[in-house]
Amino acid sequence: MRGINYGVIGSGYFGYGLAKIIHDDVPGGKVVAVYDPNNAEEIVRELNCEQEMDIDSLCKREDIDAVIIASPNAYHKEPVLYAAKYNKHVFCEKPIALSYQDCDQMIKITKKNDLVFMAGHVMNFMDGVRKAKRIINDGKIGDILFCHAERTGWEDAQEHVSWKKKKELSGGHLYHHIHELDFIQFIMGPATRVCMVGGNVAHQGEKFGDENDLLLVSLEFEKNKFATIQYGSAFRLGEHYVKIQGTKGAILIDLKNVNVIVKTTDGEERILLHASEVEDEDRRRIYQGLEGGIMYGDPKTKIPMWLDTIMKKELNYFHNVLQGSEVDEEFIPLLDGTAARAAVATADALTLSLNEDRKVNVDEIIEKVAQTTVI
Ligand SMILES: NC(=O)c1ccc[n+]([C@@H]2O[C@H](COP(=O)([O-])OP(=O)(O)OC[C@H]3O[C@@H](n4cnc5c(N)ncnc54)[C@H](O)[C@@H]3O)[C@@H](O)[C@H]2O)c1
C-alpha cells in the first residue's frame, strides 16, 4: 500500500493530537512538516519532521500528499486554498469556515482539482452515533418527527480569553460547536427555514470574549419536521445531548452523562457511546467535573482517551480513502465538504435571523452566494 505524507497546519491542542496519531497510529502515514506560528517546535522535535515558516512553503512541498488543518476556525480557508493550488488533499477541522461563501469557495476549488476535502466532524465516528444512524436508517424508530439538542454550561471569568471565545475567530458557540447542528442535518436532511433568538446575557467585560452566551435555535425541515438546539455558556444547569423522536421510537444520545438509549417497539436498549465501557467511563469522569457540555482545550491540554480513539478512526478513514478505499455512502458528504457547508449555511441563516429578528429561509444564504460567486 502506498504511504501518504502529511503536512500539519496548526499544532495546538488538536493539531498536535492529529499529528501524533498520523505518526503513531496510521499505518503508512508520515508527518513530514508542520507550520504553526507559535507551537511547532515540540511536535517537530517529537516526530523528527521539519518546521515550515509559512503556509505556502508547507503546501508547495513535493513530498506532501495531504494537509491537516487545525488552526483557529477563521484561519482554515487560506490553507485550504493553498493546499488546493498545490494539489494536496485536505483534512480540515470544524467548522471548515465561518461563512457559507468561504465553504463554497473551498469546496469548489478542491473539487475542481479532484481532491478529497474531509471535514473533521468527529462526532460521526462515535460508535454510539454510527449505530444510532443505522437504527434510524433501518426504520426502527419510524419517521423522525423532531430532534432536540443541548450543548450548554456555565463559564466563570477567565484569566486568559481564548480565541475560542471571540466571535471573529471562532464564530461563537453556534459555529464552534457545529457538531450537533451537523448531526441533526445528517439524520433529518438540510433545514429549510430557521430562527434564532438569544444574545450575550451574562458574560460581558474584559474577562470574557464577545460571543453570545445564550442561543436558542429552531429549525424547520421539509415534510413537517422540526428541531431545536440550545447552545451557550449562560446555563448553570448545563446539558449535552441529542434527543431524536420518531413515530415508532426514540433515541437519546447523552454526551454528558454518557448514556445512549434506544427505544423501539421491541423495548429499550442501552448502547455504548464510545468504543468500550472504559472509554464511556473516562468521558463520564471528565464531564462530571464540568458544568454541562462546555469544554475547551488549549495547546497545553492532553486529548482524552475517548476523543483520541475517534480521532484515530476519522484519520484512518481519511488515510484509507487517500490510499484508494471506496467512501461509504454515509460519509460521501463528509469527504467532499458538502455536509460541513450545509451546516454552515444553516448557521449563517440563524445568524441572519438573530441579527434581523426574523425567520430566514436557508436558501436565501445559498442563493445570495450563487449570484455573487464567480470561480
Ligand atoms: N473535532 C473536535 O472535536 C475539535 C476539538 C478541538 C478543536 N477542534 C478544532 O481544531 C482547530 C484547532 O483548535 P485547538 O483546540 O487545537 O486550538 P489551540 O488554540 O489549542 O491551537 C491552535 C493552534 O493554531 C496556531 N495558529 C494560530 N494562527 C495560525 C495560523 N494562521 N496558521 C496556523 N496555525 C495557527 C496556534 O499557534 C495554536 O498552536 C479548531 O478549528 C477547532 O475548532 C476540533
The ligand as a Tripos MOL2 file, in Angstrom:
@<TRIPOS>MOLECULE
LIG
   44    48     1     0     0
SMALL
NO_CHARGES

@<TRIPOS>ATOM
      1 N1        -13.2750   17.9930   16.2700 N.am      1 LIG1
      2 C1        -13.2070   18.3800   17.5220 C.2       1 LIG1
      3 O1        -13.8470   17.8250   18.3980 O.2       1 LIG1
      4 C2        -12.2890   19.5160   17.8710 C.ar      1 LIG1
      5 C3        -11.8560   19.6980   19.1950 C.ar      1 LIG1
      6 C4        -10.9810   20.7610   19.4520 C.ar      1 LIG1
      7 C5        -10.5880   21.6090   18.4450 C.ar      1 LIG1
      8 N2        -11.0620   21.3960   17.1690 N.ar      1 LIG1
      9 C6        -10.7040   22.3260   16.0920 C.3       1 LIG1
     10 O2         -9.3020   22.2910   15.8670 O.3       1 LIG1
     11 C7         -8.8560   23.5810   15.4940 C.3       1 LIG1
     12 C8         -7.7560   23.9920   16.4490 C.3       1 LIG1
     13 O3         -8.2690   24.0620   17.7580 O.3       1 LIG1
     14 P1         -7.3500   23.7770   19.0200 P.3       1 LIG1
     15 O4         -8.2350   23.3100   20.0880 O.co2     1 LIG1
     16 O5         -6.1870   22.9390   18.6470 O.co2     1 LIG1
     17 O6         -6.8480   25.2610   19.3520 O.3       1 LIG1
     18 P2         -5.4670   25.6920   20.0070 P.3       1 LIG1
     19 O7         -5.6070   27.1060   20.3940 O.co2     1 LIG1
     20 O8         -5.0440   24.7140   21.0570 O.co2     1 LIG1
     21 O9         -4.4350   25.5730   18.7960 O.3       1 LIG1
     22 C9         -4.4830   26.3890   17.6740 C.3       1 LIG1
     23 C10        -3.0720   26.4640   17.1070 C.3       1 LIG1
     24 O10        -3.1240   27.1890   15.8740 O.3       1 LIG1
     25 C11        -1.9730   28.0230   15.8360 C.3       1 LIG1
     26 N3         -2.2410   29.1050   14.8910 N.ar      1 LIG1
     27 C12        -2.6990   30.3620   15.1260 C.ar      1 LIG1
     28 N4         -2.8370   31.0180   13.9570 N.ar      1 LIG1
     29 C13        -2.4700   30.1610   12.9830 C.ar      1 LIG1
     30 C14        -2.3860   30.2580   11.5580 C.ar      1 LIG1
     31 N5         -2.7630   31.3640   10.9240 N.pl3     1 LIG1
     32 N6         -1.9650   29.1760   10.8750 N.ar      1 LIG1
     33 C15        -1.6030   28.0410   11.5040 C.ar      1 LIG1
     34 N7         -1.6750   27.8910   12.8390 N.ar      1 LIG1
     35 C16        -2.0880   28.9420   13.5640 C.ar      1 LIG1
     36 C17        -1.7730   28.4760   17.2550 C.3       1 LIG1
     37 O11        -0.4350   28.9040   17.4650 O.3       1 LIG1
     38 C18        -2.0920   27.2120   18.0210 C.3       1 LIG1
     39 O12        -0.9590   26.4140   18.2320 O.3       1 LIG1
     40 C19       -10.0840   24.4890   15.5360 C.3       1 LIG1
     41 O13       -10.6140   24.6170   14.2600 O.3       1 LIG1
     42 C20       -11.0340   23.7560   16.4440 C.3       1 LIG1
     43 O14       -12.3920   24.0500   16.1700 O.3       1 LIG1
     44 C21       -11.8610   20.3680   16.8790 C.ar      1 LIG1
@<TRIPOS>BOND
     1     1     2 1
     2     2     3 2
     3     2     4 1
     4     4     5 ar
     5     4    44 ar
     6     5     6 ar
     7     6     7 ar
     8     7     8 ar
     9     8     9 1
    10     8    44 ar
    11     9    10 1
    12     9    42 1
    13    10    11 1
    14    11    12 1
    15    11    40 1
    16    12    13 1
    17    13    14 1
    18    14    15 2
    19    14    16 1
    20    14    17 1
    21    17    18 1
    22    18    19 2
    23    18    20 1
    24    18    21 1
    25    21    22 1
    26    22    23 1
    27    23    24 1
    28    23    38 1
    29    24    25 1
    30    25    26 1
    31    25    36 1
    32    26    27 ar
    33    26    35 ar
    34    27    28 ar
    35    28    29 ar
    36    29    30 ar
    37    29    35 ar
    38    30    31 1
    39    30    32 ar
    40    32    33 ar
    41    33    34 ar
    42    34    35 ar
    43    36    37 1
    44    36    38 1
    45    38    39 1
    46    40    41 1
    47    40    42 1
    48    42    43 1
@<TRIPOS>SUBSTRUCTURE
     1 LIG1         1 GROUP 0 **** ****
